[in-house]
Amino acid sequence: MCKGRVAIVTGAAGKGMGRSIALTLAREGAIVLVNYRTSDDSAAVVVKYVESQGGKAAAFQADICHQDQCRALCDAAVQRFGRIDICVVGPGGGWHPEAIEKLDATAALDDAHRELAPLYNLMPLVLSRMFAQNWGRLIGISLLLSKPSPSFAYDAGKAARTHAMMRACGAAWRHGVTINVIAPGPVGAVDSFQDAIELCEHGPKWQERKNVTPQDVAEGVAMLCSESGRFITGCELPFMFR
């Protein structure tokens, strides 16, 4: 349970892991700030559903690759809900599958920036608050590096994000804050919001799933944020595909 904890979930208005994470943390009692970049209508749907279930949520537009927008996002969480307990960093680099000898340096460097900028922008903002309260959960969505994708630049960017988070976990632990990474392979979207709800509620689509879904990732995040995850830090939680 995450009852009363305030969670910033980045990239939470699409059809993927972010939305499922926001819905699942709300299911577990967290107060959720639904971050989005462009999908304001979709963010509003998530907030409306959470509130219809008796939970608390709000939406906030911010491109987390920009430091000033990350600061505004964190300020909004504190102003609206009083604190930041959980931060899930999801959005990252683009998908540019290509052979290494045909690498587009500009696109590759942009991938690296988009993997590290959200983390570097948000980490000092959220960790300073978490350290002050001696409790916090910082979770990053990365990649199952033992199963490389066809995109060299994408893999390298994810590896950099993972290493940066693992490097920070020791210092954070001294303040009662855990830092962990969720490491799936490619996770398909859930096109229907109703299907996302059914998965979150462990209905038939959950019971009948044949492969990893955004909801599987969301359950991992919920566990790491719960009392059961109290002593788990520096973990790369993998999800294997059939």
Sequence and secondary structure as in RCSB ss.txt:
>XXXX:A:sequence
MCKGRVAIVTGAAGKGMGRSIALTLAREGAIVLVNYRTSDDSAAVVVKYVESQGGKAAAFQADICHQDQCRALCD
AAVQRFGRIDICVVGPGGGWHPEAIEKLDATAALDDAHRELAPLYNLMPLVLSRMFAQNWGRLIGISLLLSKPSP
SFAYDAGKAARTHAMMRACGAAWRHGVTINVIAPGPVGAVDSFQDAIELCEHGPKWQERKNVTPQDVAEGVAMLC
SESGRFITGCELPFMFR
>XXXX:A:secstr
  TT EEEETT SSSSHHHHHHHHHHHTT EEEEEESS HHHHHHHHHHHHHTT  EEEEE  TTSHHHHHHHHH
HHHHHHS   EEEE        B GGG  HHHHHHHHHHHHHHHHHHHHHHHHHHHHHT EEEEEE   TTS  S
BHHHHHHHHHHHHHHHHHHHHHHTTTEEEEEEEES       HHHHHHHHTT HHHHT  S  HHHHHHHHHHHH
SGGGTT  S EEEE   
